[in-house]
Amino acid sequence: FFGVCLAQRWHSNEMVLNALRAMRTIGATARAGRELRARRENDCGDAAMAERIVEASDNLIWAMVQDGVLSGAATFLTYDGNRERTLLAISIFQQLLHCGEEARATAFGYLDIAVVALVTPRVRIDE
């Protein structure tokens, strides 16, 4: 689904933004679950909930990595006049740095492009 939405980059700006937002949310959820799990290892109820959150979001992240969807999101790391899309793409890869080995390795592959995007004056300065 994400791949189809991201491929519509010139047709439906809202569809692309929604796909990027959803991808970022999955990464943020996985990161939050990992942080909760790390803090709550002694509390069985919270630890079990955190484990379910991590497992579910990791499955989605693994699917995104395997389907090559992240390379589609990476195309928005190059500023194309839409600041929000560029910042959403950057935040996806930022979240993935905290989401397990495979996601981290994938995110590191795009780190150079993300850093360049962050320092681009049109992206980092509020309009």
Rosetta constraint file for C-alpha pairs under 8 A:
AtomPair CA 1 CA 5 HARMONIC 6.38 0.50
AtomPair CA 2 CA 6 HARMONIC 6.04 0.50
AtomPair CA 2 CA 19 HARMONIC 5.77 0.50
AtomPair CA 2 CA 23 HARMONIC 7.99 0.50
AtomPair CA 2 CA 69 HARMONIC 6.58 0.50
AtomPair CA 3 CA 7 HARMONIC 6.11 0.50
AtomPair CA 3 CA 68 HARMONIC 7.97 0.50
AtomPair CA 3 CA 69 HARMONIC 5.35 0.50
AtomPair CA 3 CA 72 HARMONIC 6.71 0.50
AtomPair CA 4 CA 8 HARMONIC 6.75 0.50
AtomPair CA 5 CA 9 HARMONIC 7.60 0.50
AtomPair CA 5 CA 15 HARMONIC 5.94 0.50
AtomPair CA 5 CA 16 HARMONIC 5.58 0.50
AtomPair CA 5 CA 19 HARMONIC 6.22 0.50
AtomPair CA 6 CA 15 HARMONIC 7.67 0.50
AtomPair CA 6 CA 16 HARMONIC 5.21 0.50
AtomPair CA 6 CA 19 HARMONIC 6.80 0.50
AtomPair CA 6 CA 20 HARMONIC 7.89 0.50
AtomPair CA 6 CA 72 HARMONIC 6.26 0.50
AtomPair CA 6 CA 73 HARMONIC 6.93 0.50
AtomPair CA 7 CA 16 HARMONIC 7.99 0.50
AtomPair CA 7 CA 72 HARMONIC 7.40 0.50
AtomPair CA 8 CA 12 HARMONIC 5.93 0.50
AtomPair CA 8 CA 13 HARMONIC 7.73 0.50
AtomPair CA 8 CA 15 HARMONIC 7.44 0.50
AtomPair CA 8 CA 16 HARMONIC 6.68 0.50
AtomPair CA 9 CA 13 HARMONIC 6.23 0.50
AtomPair CA 9 CA 16 HARMONIC 6.00 0.50
AtomPair CA 12 CA 16 HARMONIC 6.55 0.50
AtomPair CA 13 CA 17 HARMONIC 6.23 0.50
AtomPair CA 14 CA 18 HARMONIC 6.05 0.50
AtomPair CA 15 CA 19 HARMONIC 6.22 0.50
AtomPair CA 16 CA 20 HARMONIC 6.19 0.50
AtomPair CA 16 CA 85 HARMONIC 7.96 0.50
AtomPair CA 17 CA 21 HARMONIC 6.04 0.50
AtomPair CA 17 CA 85 HARMONIC 6.27 0.50
AtomPair CA 17 CA 88 HARMONIC 7.91 0.50
AtomPair CA 18 CA 22 HARMONIC 6.11 0.50
AtomPair CA 19 CA 23 HARMONIC 6.21 0.50
AtomPair CA 20 CA 24 HARMONIC 6.15 0.50
AtomPair CA 20 CA 73 HARMONIC 7.12 0.50
AtomPair CA 20 CA 85 HARMONIC 7.45 0.50
AtomPair CA 20 CA 88 HARMONIC 6.12 0.50
AtomPair CA 20 CA 89 HARMONIC 6.52 0.50
AtomPair CA 20 CA 92 HARMONIC 7.57 0.50
AtomPair CA 21 CA 25 HARMONIC 6.11 0.50
AtomPair CA 21 CA 88 HARMONIC 6.67 0.50
AtomPair CA 22 CA 26 HARMONIC 6.29 0.50
AtomPair CA 23 CA 27 HARMONIC 6.44 0.50
AtomPair CA 23 CA 92 HARMONIC 6.48 0.50
AtomPair CA 24 CA 28 HARMONIC 6.10 0.50
AtomPair CA 24 CA 88 HARMONIC 7.08 0.50
AtomPair CA 24 CA 89 HARMONIC 7.87 0.50
AtomPair CA 24 CA 91 HARMONIC 6.46 0.50
AtomPair CA 24 CA 92 HARMONIC 4.55 0.50
AtomPair CA 24 CA 95 HARMONIC 7.03 0.50
AtomPair CA 25 CA 29 HARMONIC 5.97 0.50
AtomPair CA 26 CA 30 HARMONIC 6.24 0.50
AtomPair CA 26 CA 57 HARMONIC 5.98 0.50
AtomPair CA 26 CA 60 HARMONIC 7.32 0.50
AtomPair CA 26 CA 61 HARMONIC 7.25 0.50
AtomPair CA 27 CA 31 HARMONIC 6.17 0.50
AtomPair CA 27 CA 57 HARMONIC 7.34 0.50
AtomPair CA 27 CA 61 HARMONIC 7.22 0.50
AtomPair CA 27 CA 92 HARMONIC 6.56 0.50
AtomPair CA 27 CA 95 HARMONIC 5.15 0.50
AtomPair CA 27 CA 96 HARMONIC 5.76 0.50
AtomPair CA 27 CA 99 HARMONIC 6.89 0.50
AtomPair CA 28 CA 32 HARMONIC 6.05 0.50
AtomPair CA 28 CA 95 HARMONIC 5.73 0.50
AtomPair CA 29 CA 33 HARMONIC 6.06 0.50
AtomPair CA 29 CA 53 HARMONIC 7.28 0.50
AtomPair CA 29 CA 54 HARMONIC 7.66 0.50
AtomPair CA 29 CA 57 HARMONIC 6.70 0.50
AtomPair CA 30 CA 34 HARMONIC 6.23 0.50
AtomPair CA 30 CA 53 HARMONIC 6.71 0.50
AtomPair CA 30 CA 54 HARMONIC 5.15 0.50
AtomPair CA 30 CA 57 HARMONIC 5.24 0.50
AtomPair CA 30 CA 58 HARMONIC 6.50 0.50
AtomPair CA 30 CA 99 HARMONIC 6.05 0.50
AtomPair CA 31 CA 35 HARMONIC 6.25 0.50
AtomPair CA 31 CA 54 HARMONIC 7.81 0.50
AtomPair CA 31 CA 95 HARMONIC 6.72 0.50
AtomPair CA 31 CA 96 HARMONIC 7.87 0.50
AtomPair CA 31 CA 98 HARMONIC 5.68 0.50
AtomPair CA 31 CA 99 HARMONIC 5.71 0.50
AtomPair CA 32 CA 36 HARMONIC 6.05 0.50
AtomPair CA 33 CA 37 HARMONIC 5.98 0.50
AtomPair CA 33 CA 50 HARMONIC 4.90 0.50
AtomPair CA 33 CA 51 HARMONIC 7.03 0.50
AtomPair CA 33 CA 53 HARMONIC 5.51 0.50
AtomPair CA 33 CA 54 HARMONIC 5.19 0.50
AtomPair CA 34 CA 38 HARMONIC 6.14 0.50
AtomPair CA 34 CA 50 HARMONIC 6.88 0.50
AtomPair CA 34 CA 51 HARMONIC 7.83 0.50
AtomPair CA 34 CA 54 HARMONIC 6.22 0.50
AtomPair CA 34 CA 99 HARMONIC 7.71 0.50
AtomPair CA 35 CA 39 HARMONIC 6.32 0.50
AtomPair CA 36 CA 40 HARMONIC 5.93 0.50
AtomPair CA 36 CA 46 HARMONIC 7.72 0.50
AtomPair CA 36 CA 47 HARMONIC 7.43 0.50
AtomPair CA 36 CA 50 HARMONIC 5.93 0.50
AtomPair CA 37 CA 41 HARMONIC 5.88 0.50
AtomPair CA 37 CA 46 HARMONIC 7.45 0.50
AtomPair CA 37 CA 47 HARMONIC 5.31 0.50
AtomPair CA 37 CA 50 HARMONIC 5.09 0.50
AtomPair CA 37 CA 51 HARMONIC 6.60 0.50
AtomPair CA 40 CA 44 HARMONIC 7.76 0.50
AtomPair CA 40 CA 46 HARMONIC 6.12 0.50
AtomPair CA 40 CA 47 HARMONIC 5.48 0.50
AtomPair CA 41 CA 46 HARMONIC 7.85 0.50
AtomPair CA 41 CA 47 HARMONIC 5.42 0.50
AtomPair CA 42 CA 47 HARMONIC 7.39 0.50
AtomPair CA 43 CA 47 HARMONIC 5.92 0.50
AtomPair CA 44 CA 48 HARMONIC 5.96 0.50
AtomPair CA 45 CA 49 HARMONIC 6.34 0.50
AtomPair CA 46 CA 50 HARMONIC 6.01 0.50
AtomPair CA 47 CA 51 HARMONIC 6.07 0.50
AtomPair CA 48 CA 52 HARMONIC 6.32 0.50
AtomPair CA 49 CA 53 HARMONIC 6.29 0.50
AtomPair CA 50 CA 54 HARMONIC 6.14 0.50
AtomPair CA 51 CA 55 HARMONIC 6.00 0.50
AtomPair CA 52 CA 56 HARMONIC 6.06 0.50
AtomPair CA 53 CA 57 HARMONIC 6.12 0.50
AtomPair CA 54 CA 58 HARMONIC 5.75 0.50
AtomPair CA 55 CA 59 HARMONIC 6.27 0.50
AtomPair CA 56 CA 60 HARMONIC 6.69 0.50
AtomPair CA 57 CA 61 HARMONIC 6.18 0.50
AtomPair CA 58 CA 62 HARMONIC 5.94 0.50
AtomPair CA 58 CA 99 HARMONIC 7.39 0.50
AtomPair CA 58 CA 100 HARMONIC 7.91 0.50
AtomPair CA 59 CA 63 HARMONIC 6.23 0.50
AtomPair CA 60 CA 64 HARMONIC 6.27 0.50
AtomPair CA 61 CA 65 HARMONIC 6.20 0.50
AtomPair CA 61 CA 103 HARMONIC 7.03 0.50
AtomPair CA 62 CA 66 HARMONIC 6.06 0.50
AtomPair CA 62 CA 102 HARMONIC 7.66 0.50
AtomPair CA 62 CA 103 HARMONIC 7.36 0.50
AtomPair CA 63 CA 67 HARMONIC 5.90 0.50
AtomPair CA 64 CA 68 HARMONIC 6.19 0.50
AtomPair CA 64 CA 69 HARMONIC 5.18 0.50
AtomPair CA 64 CA 70 HARMONIC 6.34 0.50
AtomPair CA 65 CA 69 HARMONIC 6.38 0.50
AtomPair CA 65 CA 70 HARMONIC 6.18 0.50
AtomPair CA 65 CA 102 HARMONIC 7.94 0.50
AtomPair CA 65 CA 103 HARMONIC 7.07 0.50
AtomPair CA 65 CA 106 HARMONIC 7.41 0.50
AtomPair CA 68 CA 72 HARMONIC 7.06 0.50
AtomPair CA 69 CA 73 HARMONIC 6.46 0.50
AtomPair CA 70 CA 74 HARMONIC 6.04 0.50
AtomPair CA 71 CA 75 HARMONIC 6.60 0.50
AtomPair CA 72 CA 76 HARMONIC 7.66 0.50
AtomPair CA 73 CA 77 HARMONIC 7.47 0.50
AtomPair CA 73 CA 89 HARMONIC 5.87 0.50
AtomPair CA 74 CA 78 HARMONIC 7.83 0.50
AtomPair CA 74 CA 89 HARMONIC 6.52 0.50
AtomPair CA 74 CA 110 HARMONIC 7.13 0.50
AtomPair CA 76 CA 80 HARMONIC 7.44 0.50
AtomPair CA 76 CA 85 HARMONIC 6.35 0.50
AtomPair CA 76 CA 86 HARMONIC 5.28 0.50
AtomPair CA 76 CA 89 HARMONIC 5.96 0.50
AtomPair CA 77 CA 86 HARMONIC 5.20 0.50
AtomPair CA 77 CA 87 HARMONIC 7.78 0.50
AtomPair CA 77 CA 89 HARMONIC 5.90 0.50
AtomPair CA 77 CA 90 HARMONIC 6.37 0.50
AtomPair CA 77 CA 113 HARMONIC 6.46 0.50
AtomPair CA 77 CA 114 HARMONIC 5.90 0.50
AtomPair CA 77 CA 117 HARMONIC 5.88 0.50
AtomPair CA 78 CA 86 HARMONIC 6.92 0.50
AtomPair CA 78 CA 113 HARMONIC 7.36 0.50
AtomPair CA 78 CA 117 HARMONIC 6.12 0.50
AtomPair CA 79 CA 83 HARMONIC 6.94 0.50
AtomPair CA 79 CA 86 HARMONIC 5.98 0.50
AtomPair CA 79 CA 117 HARMONIC 6.60 0.50
AtomPair CA 79 CA 120 HARMONIC 7.89 0.50
AtomPair CA 79 CA 123 HARMONIC 7.29 0.50
AtomPair CA 80 CA 86 HARMONIC 7.90 0.50
AtomPair CA 82 CA 86 HARMONIC 6.53 0.50
AtomPair CA 83 CA 87 HARMONIC 6.17 0.50
AtomPair CA 83 CA 122 HARMONIC 7.37 0.50
AtomPair CA 83 CA 123 HARMONIC 5.58 0.50
AtomPair CA 84 CA 88 HARMONIC 6.08 0.50
AtomPair CA 85 CA 89 HARMONIC 6.15 0.50
AtomPair CA 86 CA 90 HARMONIC 6.25 0.50
AtomPair CA 86 CA 117 HARMONIC 7.42 0.50
AtomPair CA 86 CA 123 HARMONIC 7.39 0.50
AtomPair CA 87 CA 91 HARMONIC 6.16 0.50
AtomPair CA 87 CA 118 HARMONIC 7.96 0.50
AtomPair CA 87 CA 123 HARMONIC 7.35 0.50
AtomPair CA 88 CA 92 HARMONIC 6.30 0.50
AtomPair CA 89 CA 93 HARMONIC 6.74 0.50
AtomPair CA 90 CA 94 HARMONIC 6.21 0.50
AtomPair CA 90 CA 114 HARMONIC 5.78 0.50
AtomPair CA 90 CA 117 HARMONIC 7.76 0.50
AtomPair CA 90 CA 118 HARMONIC 7.71 0.50
AtomPair CA 91 CA 95 HARMONIC 6.12 0.50
AtomPair CA 92 CA 96 HARMONIC 6.33 0.50
AtomPair CA 93 CA 97 HARMONIC 6.51 0.50
AtomPair CA 93 CA 107 HARMONIC 5.22 0.50
AtomPair CA 93 CA 110 HARMONIC 7.65 0.50
AtomPair CA 93 CA 111 HARMONIC 7.83 0.50
AtomPair CA 93 CA 114 HARMONIC 7.89 0.50
AtomPair CA 94 CA 98 HARMONIC 7.69 0.50
AtomPair CA 94 CA 107 HARMONIC 7.49 0.50
AtomPair CA 95 CA 99 HARMONIC 6.94 0.50
AtomPair CA 96 CA 100 HARMONIC 7.69 0.50
AtomPair CA 96 CA 103 HARMONIC 5.40 0.50
AtomPair CA 96 CA 104 HARMONIC 5.61 0.50
AtomPair CA 96 CA 107 HARMONIC 6.02 0.50
AtomPair CA 97 CA 103 HARMONIC 6.70 0.50
AtomPair CA 97 CA 104 HARMONIC 4.44 0.50
AtomPair CA 97 CA 105 HARMONIC 7.88 0.50
AtomPair CA 97 CA 107 HARMONIC 6.06 0.50
AtomPair CA 97 CA 108 HARMONIC 7.46 0.50
AtomPair CA 98 CA 103 HARMONIC 7.98 0.50
AtomPair CA 98 CA 104 HARMONIC 6.62 0.50
AtomPair CA 99 CA 103 HARMONIC 5.81 0.50
AtomPair CA 99 CA 104 HARMONIC 6.35 0.50
AtomPair CA 100 CA 104 HARMONIC 5.93 0.50
AtomPair CA 101 CA 105 HARMONIC 6.00 0.50
AtomPair CA 102 CA 106 HARMONIC 6.21 0.50
AtomPair CA 103 CA 107 HARMONIC 6.10 0.50
AtomPair CA 104 CA 108 HARMONIC 6.12 0.50
AtomPair CA 105 CA 109 HARMONIC 6.48 0.50
AtomPair CA 106 CA 110 HARMONIC 7.10 0.50
AtomPair CA 107 CA 111 HARMONIC 6.29 0.50
AtomPair CA 108 CA 112 HARMONIC 7.99 0.50
AtomPair CA 110 CA 114 HARMONIC 6.25 0.50
AtomPair CA 111 CA 115 HARMONIC 6.13 0.50
AtomPair CA 112 CA 116 HARMONIC 6.34 0.50
AtomPair CA 113 CA 117 HARMONIC 6.21 0.50
AtomPair CA 114 CA 118 HARMONIC 6.18 0.50
AtomPair CA 115 CA 119 HARMONIC 6.43 0.50
AtomPair CA 116 CA 120 HARMONIC 6.27 0.50
AtomPair CA 117 CA 123 HARMONIC 6.89 0.50
AtomPair CA 118 CA 123 HARMONIC 6.34 0.50
AtomPair CA 118 CA 124 HARMONIC 5.94 0.50
AtomPair CA 119 CA 123 HARMONIC 7.17 0.50
AtomPair CA 119 CA 124 HARMONIC 6.14 0.50
AtomPair CA 120 CA 124 HARMONIC 6.27 0.50
AtomPair CA 121 CA 125 HARMONIC 5.88 0.50
AtomPair CA 122 CA 126 HARMONIC 7.95 0.50
